[in-house]
Amino acid sequence: MLAALLGLAMNMMKTQAIVLFVILIAVTHCYGQLPLQTSAPNFALKDADGNPWSTDKHITGKFTIILFWATWGHDSIEMIDTVEELYKRYHSQGFEVVGVCVEQQTISDSLKHRISETIKKKEISFPIVFDDQLKTFRLYNVIAVPTTFVVDEQGKFVYHLAGFTIVGREQLFEFVRERFEGKCNFTVQHKFSRLPDKHALRLFNMASMKFNRGELDTAKKYAQESAALDSGFAEPLILLSEIATEESDFILAEENISIALRTMPGSIEAQSLSGLIAAKHGDTTRALEILKKVLQQSDTIAVAHCYLGYLFGITGNLSGSEEEMNRAAELSPSDYRIPMLRAELLEKAGKINVAKELKKKAKQLRRKR
């Protein structure tokens, strides 16, 4: 059994599999993601024919969808069809789309050819670019595949949809339709586009930066100030809950995550974290119920697989733990929580040296966020 855990850790350290995306319904930004009303980072990649494509040249000043996808994900293919339908309907009115293919860490010529065949088969008419080495994927802090960002004419994020469900599809359609058919003010009235107080957002961003540097006391201070300024802003509460979890203050963690979920019940990040908190607090039955419910919504939520793997590990289901952790690493190889929780499991199993290496890896990944 201990050998299985050791093999799990070594496999994770070697993996080059890719990525990502996520969540069942449209939600506002989680603390690990890029917040609404901030400027979308520019990027330059090459399309399927090897031609250069850049945000500066092709979408500046245009209402645009940026879709992160991969051919290996059924949800990605469904989202490609959805976005193509929107593109055909509104492109003549200035609507743009770019599909960022995040197939693997390295995309070979043969793989590009196979992806190009998929593009032709699906009759995709908007540009598809290849994110070789996943630099843009990391730049946009994507945590699952597919992920959809909507950027307005000023180059700011106005919408984010992580994952794909029927509900998510309809909400995305509604959002874009409102923009071009003038049914309402899309940046204000859409229920998933609430803007936090600007000072609260600034403090939250400071808290996130300090948290990623491991400065928990300072991160806590900024997050508390952010939450106090805007009681409807859930992300500082999620961050405070994660800090409390790292400090083993599970009662405080549960209090904060409960408030966050009342404020933003659609947050997959908050739902998943509540499962981890329950597991660490010893309520493994409740933790299993929460995490399975999250994954029933979408099977591409890396953090939920990670937390479920941790739960299986502490309850002695080592094969289940290995399977879930490997799935998490496949979906999101840059998520520091995967090696961090694996290290904790290995420490419990007495594999101290391997655990140290994983902790080091987790620290490095965390600072890149």
C-alpha positions in Angstrom: 0.0 0.0 0.0 2.8 2.4 0.8 4.5 1.4 -2.4 1.3 2.5 -4.3 1.5 5.9 -2.7 5.2 6.2 -3.6 4.4 5.3 -7.2 1.6 7.8 -7.2 4.0 10.6 -6.2 6.6 9.7 -8.7 4.1 9.5 -11.5 2.8 12.9 -10.7 6.3 14.4 -10.7 6.9 12.9 -14.2 3.6 13.8 -15.8 3.4 16.1 -18.8 -0.3 15.6 -19.4 -2.4 18.6 -19.8 -4.8 20.6 -18.2 -7.8 21.9 -17.3 -11.1 23.3 -17.3 -13.9 23.1 -15.2 -17.0 24.1 -13.8 -20.6 23.5 -14.4 -22.2 26.9 -14.4 -21.1 30.4 -15.1 -19.6 31.9 -12.0 -17.7 34.9 -11.1 -14.0 34.6 -10.6 -12.6 32.4 -7.9 -9.5 33.6 -6.0 -7.2 31.6 -8.3 -8.6 33.1 -11.4 -8.6 36.5 -13.2 -11.3 38.8 -11.8 -14.0 40.5 -13.8 -13.4 44.0 -15.1 -9.6 43.5 -15.1 -7.8 43.7 -18.5 -7.4 40.5 -20.4 -3.7 39.6 -20.9 -2.4 39.9 -24.5 -1.0 36.8 -26.1 0.4 35.8 -29.5 0.2 32.3 -30.9 0.1 30.4 -34.2 -3.0 29.1 -35.9 -3.5 25.6 -37.5 -1.7 26.7 -40.7 1.3 28.1 -38.8 0.2 31.8 -39.3 0.8 34.2 -36.4 -2.3 35.3 -34.4 -2.4 37.9 -31.7 -4.9 39.6 -29.5 -3.5 43.0 -30.4 -4.0 42.5 -34.1 -7.2 40.5 -34.2 -9.5 41.3 -31.3 -8.6 44.8 -29.9 -11.7 46.9 -29.6 -14.1 43.9 -30.2 -16.5 42.0 -28.0 -14.8 38.6 -28.0 -15.0 35.0 -26.6 -11.7 33.4 -25.7 -12.3 29.6 -25.4 -9.7 27.2 -23.9 -10.5 23.7 -25.2 -9.0 20.3 -26.1 -10.2 17.6 -28.5 -9.9 15.0 -25.7 -12.7 16.5 -23.7 -16.4 15.8 -24.6 -17.4 19.0 -22.9 -14.9 21.0 -25.0 -16.4 19.6 -28.2 -19.9 20.6 -27.0 -18.6 24.1 -26.1 -16.9 24.4 -29.5 -20.3 23.8 -31.2 -22.0 26.3 -28.9 -19.5 29.1 -29.5 -19.6 28.4 -33.3 -23.3 28.9 -33.2 -22.9 32.3 -31.5 -20.1 33.2 -33.9 -22.2 32.6 -36.9 -25.1 34.5 -35.4 -23.2 37.7 -34.3 -19.9 37.8 -36.2 -21.4 40.3 -38.7 -22.1 42.6 -35.8 -18.5 42.7 -34.7 -18.4 39.6 -32.5 -15.1 37.7 -32.4 -14.0 34.3 -31.1 -10.7 32.6 -30.7 -10.3 29.0 -29.7 -7.1 28.3 -27.7 -6.2 24.7 -28.0 -4.5 23.3 -24.9 -4.3 19.7 -26.1 -1.0 18.8 -24.4 2.1 20.5 -22.9 3.9 20.0 -26.2 1.9 19.9 -29.5 3.7 17.9 -32.2 3.1 18.3 -35.9 1.3 15.0 -36.1 -1.0 16.1 -33.2 -1.6 19.5 -34.9 -2.7 17.6 -38.0 -5.1 15.5 -36.0 -6.6 18.6 -34.3 -6.9 20.3 -37.6 -8.9 17.3 -38.9 -11.2 17.8 -35.9 -11.6 21.5 -36.8 -12.5 20.7 -40.4 -14.9 17.9 -39.4 -16.7 20.3 -36.9 -16.7 23.0 -39.6 -15.3 25.6 -37.1 -15.1 29.0 -38.8 -13.5 31.0 -36.1 -9.7 31.0 -35.5 -8.1 28.2 -33.6 -4.6 28.8 -32.2 -2.2 26.3 -30.5 -1.0 27.0 -26.9 2.3 25.1 -27.1 3.9 24.8 -23.7 0.6 26.1 -22.1 1.9 29.5 -21.5 -1.4 31.2 -22.3 -3.2 28.6 -20.2 -1.1 29.6 -17.2 -1.3 33.3 -18.1 -5.1 33.1 -17.8 -5.0 31.0 -14.7 -7.3 28.4 -16.3 -8.1 25.5 -13.9 -10.1 23.1 -16.2 -11.2 22.5 -19.8 -13.2 23.9 -21.3 -13.1 27.5 -20.0 -14.7 30.4 -21.7 -13.9 34.1 -21.1 -15.8 37.0 -22.6 -13.9 40.2 -23.1 -15.6 43.5 -23.9 -14.6 46.3 -26.4 -12.3 47.8 -23.7 -10.4 44.6 -23.3 -11.8 43.7 -19.9 -13.2 40.5 -18.6 -17.0 40.7 -18.3 -18.0 37.0 -18.1 -16.4 33.7 -17.2 -17.8 30.2 -17.7 -15.9 27.3 -16.3 -16.9 23.9 -17.7 -20.0 23.0 -19.7 -23.6 22.0 -18.8 -26.9 22.7 -20.5 -27.5 25.4 -17.9 -24.1 26.9 -18.6 -24.7 26.8 -22.3 -28.0 28.7 -21.9 -26.5 31.3 -19.6 -23.7 32.0 -22.1 -26.2 32.3 -24.9 -28.2 34.7 -22.9 -25.2 36.8 -22.0 -24.0 37.2 -25.6 -27.6 37.7 -26.9 -28.2 40.5 -24.4 -25.1 42.3 -25.6 -26.1 42.2 -29.3 -29.9 42.3 -29.1 -30.1 45.0 -26.5 -32.3 43.2 -24.0 -30.6 44.7 -20.9 -27.3 46.1 -19.6 -25.3 42.9 -19.7 -22.4 44.2 -17.4 -24.8 45.2 -14.6 -27.9 43.1 -14.7 -26.6 39.7 -15.5 -26.7 37.8 -12.2 -23.3 36.2 -12.6 -21.5 39.5 -13.3 -21.6 41.3 -10.0 -18.7 43.7 -9.6 -17.2 44.0 -6.1 -16.3 47.2 -4.5 -13.1 48.4 -6.2 -11.3 48.9 -2.9 -12.3 45.5 -1.8 -11.1 44.0 -5.1 -7.7 45.8 -4.7 -7.3 44.4 -1.1 -8.3 40.9 -2.3 -5.7 41.0 -5.0 -3.1 41.9 -2.5 -4.3 39.1 -0.2 -4.0 36.6 -3.1 -0.5 37.7 -3.9 0.6 37.4 -0.2 -1.1 34.0 0.1 0.8 32.7 -3.0 4.0 33.9 -1.4 3.2 32.0 1.8 2.8 35.2 3.9 -0.4 33.9 5.5 -0.7 36.5 8.3 -0.5 39.4 5.8 -2.8 37.6 3.4 -5.3 37.1 6.2 -5.3 40.8 7.1 -5.9 42.0 3.5 -8.6 39.4 3.0 -10.4 40.3 6.2 -10.4 44.0 5.2 -11.7 43.1 1.7 -14.5 41.1 3.1 -15.4 43.8 5.6 -15.7 46.4 2.7 -18.0 44.3 0.6 -20.2 41.7 2.3 -21.4 40.4 -1.1 -17.8 39.6 -2.3 -17.3 35.9 -1.7 -13.7 35.4 -2.9 -12.0 36.9 0.2 -14.1 34.5 2.4 -13.0 31.6 0.2 -9.4 32.7 0.6 -9.8 33.1 4.4 -11.2 29.7 4.5 -8.2 28.2 2.7 -5.8 30.1 5.0 -7.7 28.7 8.1 -7.5 25.2 6.6 -3.8 25.5 6.2 -3.6 26.6 9.8 -5.8 23.7 10.9 -8.4 26.0 12.2 -11.3 24.0 10.8 -14.1 25.7 12.7 -13.1 29.1 11.3 -12.6 27.6 7.9 -16.1 26.1 8.0 -17.6 29.4 9.1 -16.0 31.4 6.3 -16.8 28.8 3.6 -20.5 28.6 4.7 -20.8 32.4 4.4 -19.1 32.3 1.0 -21.5 29.6 -0.3 -24.5 31.6 0.9 -23.1 34.6 -1.0 -22.1 32.7 -4.1 -23.8 29.3 -4.1 -22.6 28.5 -7.6 -18.9 28.6 -6.7 -17.4 25.2 -7.5 -14.2 26.3 -5.7 -16.1 27.0 -2.5 -18.1 23.8 -2.8 -14.9 21.7 -3.3 -13.1 23.5 -0.5 -16.0 22.7 1.9 -15.4 19.0 1.1 -11.7 19.3 1.9 -12.5 21.1 5.2 -15.0 18.3 6.2 -12.4 15.7 5.4 -9.6 17.4 7.4 -12.1 17.9 10.3 -12.9 14.2 10.4 -16.3 14.3 8.8 -15.4 12.0 6.0 -19.0 10.9 5.2 -20.0 14.5 4.6 -16.8 15.2 2.6 -17.5 12.3 0.3 -21.1 13.5 -0.3 -20.0 17.0 -1.1 -17.2 16.1 -3.5 -19.2 13.4 -5.3 -21.9 16.0 -5.8 -19.4 18.5 -7.3 -18.0 15.9 -9.7 -21.5 14.8 -10.8 -21.9 18.3 -12.1 -18.7 18.0 -14.2 -16.0 15.4 -14.2 -13.3 17.9 -15.3 -13.0 19.8 -12.0 -9.4 19.1 -11.1 -9.5 20.5 -7.5 -12.5 18.3 -6.6 -10.6 15.2 -7.9 -7.6 16.3 -5.8 -9.6 16.7 -2.6 -11.4 13.4 -3.3 -8.0 11.7 -3.7 -6.9 13.2 -0.4 -10.1 11.9 1.3 -9.6 8.4 -0.1 -6.0 8.6 1.1 -6.8 9.4 4.7 -9.5 6.7 4.8 -7.2 4.0 3.5 -8.5 3.7 -0.1 -5.1 4.0 -1.6 -6.0 2.8 -5.1 -8.9 5.3 -5.2 -6.5 8.0 -3.9 -4.0 7.3 -6.7 -6.7 7.3 -9.4 -8.2 10.6 -8.2 -4.8 12.4 -7.7 -3.6 11.3 -11.1 -6.9 12.5 -12.7 -6.4 15.9 -11.0 -2.8 16.1 -12.2 -3.9 15.2 -15.7 -6.5 18.0 -15.7 -4.4 20.7 -14.0 -0.7 19.9 -13.7 0.2 23.4 -12.5 -2.2 23.3 -9.4 0.0 23.4 -6.3 -2.7 21.8 -4.1 -2.1 18.4 -5.8 1.6 17.9 -4.7 0.8 19.7 -1.4 -1.9 17.2 -0.4 0.0 14.3 -1.8 2.9 15.3 0.4 0.7 15.3 3.4 -0.5 11.8 2.6 3.1 10.6 2.1 4.1 12.1 5.4 1.4 10.1 7.1 2.7 7.0 5.4 6.3 7.7 6.6 7.7 8.6 3.2 9.4 11.8 4.4 11.9 12.3 1.7 9.4 12.0 -1.2 7.0 14.3 0.7 9.8 16.9 1.0 10.3 16.9 -2.7 6.5 17.3 -3.3 6.3 20.2 -0.8 9.1 21.9 -2.7 7.3 21.4 -6.0 4.0 22.7 -4.5 5.8 25.8 -3.2 7.3 26.5 -6.7 3.9 26.1 -8.4 2.2 28.3 -5.8 4.6 31.2 -6.4 3.8 31.0 -10.2 0.1 31.7 -9.6 
